[in-house]
């Protein structure tokens, strides 16, 4: 009886101090988030991190309509800055990672042509993320414009609603796609080889993809949220992000 009571008290105590934090996460980080949470839970085993994944534009719109998120990890600085300016964020946006884009094809391609490869007659559909809501889609379209092939390939473009959907399109509905480089580091993408199935796109062709993080007002006094926020900016998290192809501040 005594052992049962002790166990119950311990269990109740653990339950009492457990909590859930809600993170609105840009789709490009979906490939790294499980490892990030796993490392965070080493020091914070009783904190559950619940993640909602979508394009940064959609998540920003949801936040403006009072979606119950505590932290927003965006694919750019524009959306979190806008939320901060509207006084919906407790913290100013800080860069937690710098992303890049790559050209991906399921089939072997002559990548020496760079983005001019997209003009090839054998390529009928090109997947990019929606540039209106996904920063990686905006970067893809900017790169296409900067090499001067937009008019020639415009009719080939098909749009994913997030960068993760664009990855799926790139290896299924389209012959090729412009994706977040981070996706290439996920286990299911290891079959695709650099210079055979993919290449990184010259970073001089698009504006730097600085990714911002903020704590939203509803979590202003939430200690567990602050711990996760600090963790994402920590050296341990930065190492994980580097392993997924990001540059870190």
C-alpha positions in Angstrom: 0.0 0.0 0.0 2.8 2.4 0.9 4.7 1.7 -2.3 1.5 2.3 -4.3 1.0 5.7 -2.6 4.6 6.7 -3.2 4.3 5.8 -6.9 1.1 7.7 -7.2 2.5 10.8 -5.6 5.6 10.7 -7.9 3.4 10.2 -10.9 1.2 13.0 -9.9 4.1 15.3 -9.3 5.6 14.5 -12.8 2.2 15.2 -14.4 1.8 18.4 -12.5 5.1 19.8 -13.9 4.7 18.5 -17.4 3.6 21.0 -20.1 3.0 21.3 -23.8 4.3 24.1 -26.0 2.9 24.8 -29.4 5.3 25.7 -32.3 4.3 27.0 -35.6 7.0 25.7 -37.9 8.0 26.6 -41.5 7.9 23.4 -43.6 11.6 23.5 -44.5 12.5 22.8 -40.8 10.3 19.8 -40.7 13.2 17.6 -41.6 15.3 18.7 -38.7 12.6 19.2 -36.0 12.5 15.6 -34.6 16.2 15.7 -33.8 15.9 19.2 -32.4 13.0 18.1 -30.1 14.9 14.9 -29.1 17.9 17.0 -28.0 15.7 19.5 -26.2 14.0 16.8 -24.3 17.3 15.5 -22.9 17.3 18.4 -20.5 13.5 18.9 -20.5 11.9 15.5 -20.5 8.5 16.6 -19.2 8.0 19.3 -21.9 6.0 18.1 -24.9 6.7 20.1 -28.1 3.6 20.1 -30.4 4.4 21.2 -33.9 2.2 22.6 -36.7 3.9 22.6 -40.1 2.9 24.8 -43.0 4.2 27.6 -45.2 5.3 30.7 -43.3 2.7 32.8 -44.9 -0.1 30.5 -43.9 1.2 30.2 -40.3 1.5 34.0 -40.1 -2.1 34.4 -41.2 -3.2 31.9 -38.6 -1.4 33.7 -35.9 -3.1 37.0 -36.9 -6.4 35.2 -36.5 -5.3 34.2 -32.9 -4.2 30.6 -33.6 -2.9 29.2 -30.2 0.8 29.1 -31.0 3.6 29.9 -28.6 6.6 30.1 -30.9 6.8 30.9 -34.6 9.9 29.5 -36.5 9.5 31.2 -39.9 11.4 30.6 -43.2 12.2 34.3 -43.4 12.3 37.5 -41.3 9.5 39.3 -43.1 6.6 37.4 -41.5 7.8 37.4 -37.9 8.8 41.1 -38.3 5.3 41.9 -39.5 3.8 40.1 -36.4 6.2 42.0 -34.1 5.2 45.3 -35.8 1.6 44.4 -35.1 2.4 43.8 -31.5 1.6 40.1 -31.7 5.1 39.0 -30.7 6.7 39.3 -27.3 10.2 39.2 -28.8 11.9 40.8 -31.8 12.7 38.4 -34.6 16.1 36.8 -34.3 17.8 34.7 -37.1 18.2 31.1 -36.0 19.3 29.7 -39.4 20.1 30.6 -43.0 18.6 28.4 -45.7 19.5 27.7 -49.3 17.7 26.2 -52.3 18.7 23.3 -54.6 17.6 21.9 -57.9 16.3 18.3 -57.6 15.4 15.6 -60.2 14.5 12.0 -59.6 16.3 11.1 -62.8 20.0 11.7 -63.7 20.5 15.2 -65.2 23.2 17.3 -66.8 23.5 19.8 -63.9 26.4 21.6 -65.6 23.7 23.7 -67.2 22.6 25.1 -63.9 19.1 26.6 -64.0 19.2 26.7 -67.8 18.5 23.0 -67.5 14.9 24.0 -66.8 14.6 25.1 -70.5 15.1 21.5 -71.6 12.2 20.2 -73.8 12.1 16.9 -71.8 11.1 18.9 -68.7 7.4 19.6 -68.9 6.7 20.5 -65.2 8.9 22.3 -62.7 7.9 22.3 -59.0 8.5 25.3 -56.8 6.8 26.4 -53.6 4.1 29.1 -53.8 6.1 32.3 -53.8 3.2 34.2 -52.3 3.3 32.3 -49.1 6.5 30.3 -49.0 9.8 32.1 -48.7 11.7 29.3 -50.4 9.3 29.6 -53.4 10.0 33.3 -53.5 13.7 32.6 -53.6 13.2 30.0 -56.4 11.3 32.5 -58.5 13.9 35.2 -57.9 16.7 32.9 -59.0 14.7 32.0 -62.2 14.2 35.6 -63.0 17.8 36.5 -62.3 19.0 34.0 -65.0 16.5 35.4 -67.4 14.4 32.3 -68.2 11.1 33.2 -66.4 9.1 33.8 -69.7 10.4 30.6 -71.3 9.5 28.3 -68.4 6.6 30.1 -66.8 4.0 27.7 -68.2 5.9 24.7 -66.8 5.7 25.8 -63.2 3.5 24.0 -60.7 3.2 25.2 -57.1 3.4 23.4 -53.8 1.6 25.0 -50.9 4.8 24.4 -48.7 8.3 23.4 -49.4 7.6 19.8 -48.2 4.8 19.5 -50.7 7.2 20.9 -53.3 9.7 18.1 -52.6 7.0 15.5 -53.2 6.0 17.2 -56.4 9.6 17.3 -57.6 9.9 13.5 -57.5 6.4 12.7 -58.6 4.2 15.2 -60.4 7.1 17.1 -62.0 10.3 16.2 -63.7 12.4 18.5 -61.6 11.9 21.0 -58.7 13.5 23.8 -56.7 13.5 22.8 -53.0 14.9 23.7 -49.7 18.4 22.2 -49.4 17.6 21.0 -45.9 15.2 18.4 -47.3 18.1 16.6 -49.0 19.4 15.6 -45.6 16.4 13.6 -44.5 16.8 9.8 -44.5 14.3 9.3 -47.3 16.3 11.5 -49.6 19.6 9.8 -49.3 19.0 7.9 -52.6 19.5 11.2 -54.4 23.1 12.1 -55.1 24.7 15.5 -55.6 25.6 16.4 -59.2 23.6 13.4 -60.3 20.1 14.1 -58.9 20.7 17.6 -57.4 22.9 20.6 -57.1 22.8 23.7 -54.9 21.7 26.8 -56.6 24.2 29.7 -56.6 23.3 31.9 -53.6 24.1 35.0 -55.5 20.9 34.4 -57.6 18.5 35.0 -54.7 18.2 37.1 -51.5 19.6 35.4 -48.5 17.1 33.2 -46.7 17.4 34.4 -43.1 15.0 32.4 -40.9 13.5 34.1 -37.9 12.1 33.0 -34.6 9.7 34.8 -32.2 7.8 34.1 -29.0 4.2 35.1 -29.4 2.3 37.2 -26.8 0.3 34.3 -25.3 3.5 32.7 -24.1 5.0 35.9 -22.6 5.4 34.4 -19.2 5.7 30.7 -20.1 9.0 29.4 -18.8 9.0 26.2 -20.9 8.5 28.2 -24.1 11.5 30.4 -23.2 13.6 27.3 -22.6 12.7 26.0 -26.1 13.4 29.4 -27.6 16.8 29.6 -25.9 17.6 26.0 -27.0 16.9 26.8 -30.7 19.5 29.6 -30.4 21.9 27.4 -28.5 25.1 25.7 -29.8 23.6 22.3 -29.5 20.6 23.2 -31.8 22.9 25.0 -34.2 25.0 21.9 -34.7 21.9 19.9 -35.6 20.8 22.7 -38.0 24.2 22.6 -39.6 23.8 18.9 -40.1 20.7 19.6 -42.2 22.6 22.0 -44.5 21.8 25.3 -42.8 24.2 28.0 -42.2 23.9 29.4 -38.6 24.4 32.9 -37.3 
